[in-house]
Amino acid sequence: MSFDSPFSSQDLSELELLDGAYSQEDLRYIDSIESAYFEKGENDQTENQTRTSDENENIQQNNRGFLETTNDISGSGFVENTINSYMLTNDEETAISAVLTVEIDAETLQTETTKYADNETRKRKLTADTSDESNEAAKAKQRLVHYKIAEETDEVNVDVNSSSSSLTRISSVGYPLTKSKDDTLSKSMLDSLSVQMESVGILIAPPRVMGTVFRVGSKYLMTAQHVVEEIVDPDGFIREDSIYVTFNESVLDPKRQVYNLEKVIYRNYDLDVAILELSTSDSVLPSKMHLSKDDVTTLCIKEVSFIGFGHPEESNVKHLDPRCRLISAQSQRFLEAHTWLDQNITYIKNAVSKMGQDPAIVNKGYGFYADNNKIIFDGYMQQGASGSPALTHNNRGQVKVVGILTHGLPEFYFLMPKLTQHIVKNEYRFEVASKMSSIYSSILNENKDLANDLFE
């Protein structure tokens, strides 16, 4: 959808809808829809215990009409709609599913309602035991509704012991009974990645956390060039002696081991990569990571794992983000992101301008998508993750670095007001990394000895 006005007339300072939190009005809306639906469902179940299959088909038509009435209470602004369904099937299985679509317009709501109606035609007839015990069990099962948050891959639980819905956010990938993708790791894969985590650190220029670094070669670190841009002088030397690197799990660890830096010995602005030389080292300096000379395309890699800082909820703690799926710049999803930006570019420029930023950055949009030196992927970590190594691994415990995380797309996302970032849907956000094969070629052309030191 497009947005005609950059901001609501309501003062932004009065709004509290930050980071997926919901207003009391939103929660009351969800409860009203759920309660009305449950009440209708219970009445229909009691009235139809003795009805035939044909009569039950009529009930399904009535349910469709009930759900379609939710269009009347949907409107502009922050809209949340719940579409719930339940089924008891001959005591063999219980299928309970739900969808909560956040901030959708009436057209989208109608689409979801239509999907629900289509699914209803494939369900078996409702059955219920006439005993009080069975009816109570049926009611309990009806309350087991899982809301699917489209804005994030989170879920909301409904408390079956409460007469009113108790909404609790929980982290999840996919659906309650199955995941949408395989993100499992074998023991050997997990063990090898755990070892690699020891070689990933954080660059700190007190009191600022600059970004992620990782050990390479005999006495070097690799990170994104923009991470070190503010801490080096024109000759590449580190400006302050207080700047250091630590490889501890947490930035706040009081027993952290710190290492000082000498200078930046290599930088490439196009690839956004920098090599730093350590001025101090000791016997406990983490091992170097193995860098790959091969292109990810040649290796037929479909996913990578990342180790770094910048987790949205624990930005100061090192995390592993496994199995990040690579995305083609020619994919339908990427093309749809371009179309969405074209439709909303005026709104976004106004939003960026309100923050005192140059709106020209919006024109970059999803730039670099045709750059053969980059890879595009889905990732979870955010600011602070720049410089993180992109790893490929197999069941034999072999791990190599095939790229380095440089930035996210669109770049204007974090320049927008917090309250307007939600218009950039998750499917229109991507992460970008420079290929290690391209970095190798660049270093080899400038400094063959350094290239031989860093790459096997």
N, C-alpha and C positions, 0 to 999 in steps of 0.2 A: 504494500500500500504506500501511497505518498502522503506527505505531510504538508498542509497548506500554511501553517503558522509555525514559526520557530519556537515559540514559548507560550505557555498558558498565561492568562492574565493574573493568575494567582501567584503570589510572591513565592519564589522558589525556596526561600528560607523556611517557609512554613510546611513544606512537604517533607515527609519522613520515609518515602518509598525508596530506600537505599539497599543495594545488594540483595535484591530479591525479597526483602521484607514486605509484609502485607499490612495494609491499613485495617482498622477495625471494621470499616464499611465493607471492605473486600471479604473479610472473614465471615461477617454476617450474611453476605450475599451467598457465599459457598454453603453455609449452614442451611440457609433457607431453601436452596435448590435441593440439597441432599435430603433434608427432612421431608420436603414435599414429595420427593420421589420415593423415599422409603415408605411413607404413609400410603401412597397410592399402590406401591408394590405389595404391601401387606394386605390391603383390602382386596386387590385383584386375586391374590393367592387364595384367600379364604373363600371368595365367591366362586372360584373356578376349579375347586378340587374335583368336582364331578363332571366338568364340561368335557366335551369331545375335542378331538384335534382341530376340527373346523372352527369350533367356538374359540379355542385358544388363538387361532390365527386372527380372529377379530380383535382379541385383546392386544395382540402385537400391534395392530393398526392403531388402536387407541393410544398405546404407549408412544407411538411415533408422533401422534398429534400432541401429546403432552410435552415431548421434548421440543417440538417445533415452536411451542409457545415461549421457549426461552429466548427466541429472537426478539420478542416484544420488550424484554427487559434488558437487552444488550444495547449499548450505545457507544458514543464517542468517549475517548479518554481511556482510563485504566479499567479494562473489562476483564472479568474472569468468569468463565462458564464451565460448569461441570456436567459431563455426560456419563451417567452411571448405568451399568447393566449388570444383571445377575441371572443365574440359572442353576436349578437343581436338577440333576439328570439321573433318575432311576437309582439313586444312592451309589452310582458308579464314580461320579466325579463332580466337582463343583467348579464352574468357570465363572470367575468374577473379575471384571476388568473395568477400567475407567480412564477417562482422559480429561485432564484439566488444561485448557488452552489459555495462556496468559496474554492479555493485551491484543485481542483479535477483533476485527471488525465484524459487522453483521454477515458479510459475504462468507468469511471464513467460518463463522459459527454455523451457517447453513450447510456448508460443506461437511463439517464434522457431524452434524445431525443426520445428514444423508448417509454418511458412512455407518453410523450407528444403526439406521434403519436397515441397511443392506446386511449388516451382521446379524440382525435379529431374525432374518428369514432363514438363516442357516442353523439356528439354535433348535434344540429339542423342546418338546412341550414341557410346561411346568408341572411338576408333581410334588405332592407333599403328603406326609403321613398325617392322619387326623388326630393322633395322640398329642397331648399337651407337650410331652417331651420332644416330639419331632418338630412341632410348631416352634418351640423355643429354639431348637437347634437351627431351624430354617431362618428364624429372625437373626440369630447370631451370625449365620453365614452371610446374610444379606448385608450386614454391617461391615463385613470385611472388604471395604472398598479402597483400592489403591489409586490415588490420583497421579497421573503422569504429567510432570511439569515440562511443557514444550520449550520453555525459555532456557532451562538447564536440564541435565539428565539427573534430576533429583526426583524424589517421590515424597508424598505426604501420607502418613498413616492415619486411619480413623480408629479411635479408641473404642473397642467393642464393648468395654465395660461402662461406657458413659452414654447417657441419653443424648448428649450433644456431642458434636464432632470435636475431637481434640486433634488439632493439626500439628504434626511434628515433622520437621524437615530431616530427612536422612539422605546420606550420599549413596548414589547407586548408579550403575550403568545398565541400561536396558530395562527389562521388566522383572517383576517379582520372582518368576519361576525360570526365567532364561535370560541370558545376556544377548545383546545384538551383535556382539563380536567376540572373538576368542582373544582374551588378554592374559591367558594362563602362561605360567613359566615352569619349566621343568626344574628339578633341583640343581642340575649342573648349570643351567642358565642363570638361576638365581644366585648360586654361589659365585659364578664368574663375574656377574654384575656387581655383587657386593664388594668384591675385591677392587673393581674399578672405581667404586665410590670413594675409596680411600685416596685416590689421586685427583679428586675434584675439590677445588677450594674456592674461597671468596676473597675478592680484592676490596680492601677497606682503606679509605682516606678519612680518618676520624673527623667528624662523627658520621660520615656518609658511607653507605655500602654501595660500591660502584658496580659490581657485577661478578659473574662466575668466571673462574679460570680453571685450567687443568694442566697437569704435568706432561711435558713432552721433552724428548731428547735428553742430553746429559745434564743440563742445568737451566732449563727454560720452562716457560709457561706460555700457554696460548689462550687468547681471549678475543673478544670483538674489539675492533679498533675504537669504536665510539666509547667503549668502557674506559679507556685510558686517555682519551683526548684531553681531558681537563687536568690531568695530573703530571703531564710531561712538558718539558720546555721545548723550544724549537729544535734543539739538538737531540731530543729523545730521552734526555735524562729525567729521572723522577724528581719532581720539584721539592718534595718534603721527605725528611727522614722518617716521619711518623707514619708514612704509608706502608702497609704491609699486607701479606697474604697469610691466611690460615686455612688448614685442611680439616679442622674439626667439624663435627656434625652441625654444631650450632655456633652462630656468630657470638652469642652471649656466653659461651662456655668460659668460665673463669680460668680454667687450666689449659686454655688453648695454646698451641705451639705456633709462633709467628715467624715469618720469613720476610726479610727486606728485599727490595728490588734495586737493581743497578740502572738499567735503561731499557728502552724499547729498541730492539735491534732490527726489526722488520715490521713494516706496515703496508697494507694495501687497502686503500679507501674504497675501491670498487667492490672488493670481496668482503670488506669490513672485518679484517682480521689483523691481529698484532701478535708479535712474539716478544716476550719480556725475558730479560736475563736476571736470574737471581743473584743477589750480592752475598747472600749467606746460604749455607747448606749444612746438613749434618747427617749422621747415620740413620736418622729416622725420616729423612725426606722421602715422601711417597714415590713409588715407582713411576716410571714414565708410561704413558698410554701408547698403544700401538696405532699408528696412523696408516690409513689405507691410501695407496696411490691409484686404486681402481675407481672408475666412475660408478655411481650407484645404478645407473642405467645398464651398464655392462654386467653388473652383479645381479641384476633382476631383483633388486630389493623393493619390497612393498611396504615395509614399515621399519622404523628405527626406535631406539630407546634413548631417553635423555636423562642426564644426571646434572643437577644444579640447584641453585637457590631461586627464590621467586615464587614459591607456592602461594596462591592467593590467601590462604588462611595462616600459613606459617612461613612467611617470607625469609626469616632468618635461619631456617633449618634446611639442611640439604635433603633433597628428595630424588627418588627415581620415578620417572614417568615412562613406563614400559609400553611397547607396542603402539607407537604413534604412527598412524596410517599416512602414507604419502599420497598426495593429491595431484592430479594432472592439471596443468594450466589450461588444458583444452576440455576439462570436464564440464558437464552441465551445471554443476554447482558453482564453479568459478565464473562461468558465463552469466549465471543468474545474479551473482554478486555485482558484476559490472552493470547489469541492467538496473538493479536496485539502486545503485549509487547514482546513476544518471537521472533517475526519477526523483531523487531526494537531495541532490547536490546543493541546491540553494538553502534548504533548511539546515544542512550540516555546516555549510560555510557560516551561516549566521550564528550557529551554536558555538563554533570554534572562535569566532570573533568576540563573542560575549566573554570568553575566557582570556581575552587579550592576546590571542595567538593569530599568526598570519593565516588567513583563510586559503592562501594559495596552496598550502600543503594538501588540501582536499583534492586539488587537481591531480595529485600524484595517484590518488585512488589505489588501485591494485597494481601499481607499477612493478616492474621487474618480473612479471609473470612469464615473459617470453625469454628470460635470461637462462641460458643453458648452464650457467655456473651455479644456479640455485636449485634447491629442492623446497617444495611446499608441503606442509603436513599439518595435521591436527595435534595440538598439544594443550596441556592443562596449565603449566606454569606461566607466569607473566613477568612483570617488571622485576629485574634482578637475575633473570635467567639468561640474559645476553651473555654469550661466551660459553654456554654449555655445550659439551661434546655430544654429537649424534652418533650412537653406537649401533652396530649390527652384530648379532651373536647367533650361535647355533647350539645344537644339543651336545656338541663335543667340547663346549666350554671356550670356544674361540671368540674373542671380542676384538673388534677394530673400530676406530673412529673414522666415520665416513663424511662427517660434516661438522659445522659449528653454528649454533643458533645465533642469528644476528638481529632479527627484529620481527615484529608482528605486522600483519595486514588486516585492515587498513591502518596506516601509521597515525592517522588523525584520531583514532579511537580514544586514546588516553589524553587527548587535548580537549575533548568535549566535556561539558559539565556532567558531573556524576549522574544527575537525574535524567539526562538524555541519552546516556550510553546504551540504554536498553533497546533503542530502536535499531542498533546494529545487532542483528540476530546472530546466534552462535554459528549458524551455517555460513554466515558471511564474514567470519573471522578466521584467519589462517596464521600459521607461523612460517618463517622463512629461515633457511640455513644455507650457508655457502658450502659447496662441495669440497671435500678434502682433496680430491683429485685436481681441482682447479687451483687450490692453494699450493699444492706440490709443484705444479707447472710454473706458477708465478715465482715461488722461492727459488726453484732450480735455475730460472733465467737470471736471477739477480745474485744469488749466493749459493753456489753448488755445494760448498762445504757445509753450510747450514742445512741445506736440503738433505744431505747424506746423514747428518747428525739426527735430524728429526724423523726421517722416514726410513723404514727398513728396506 
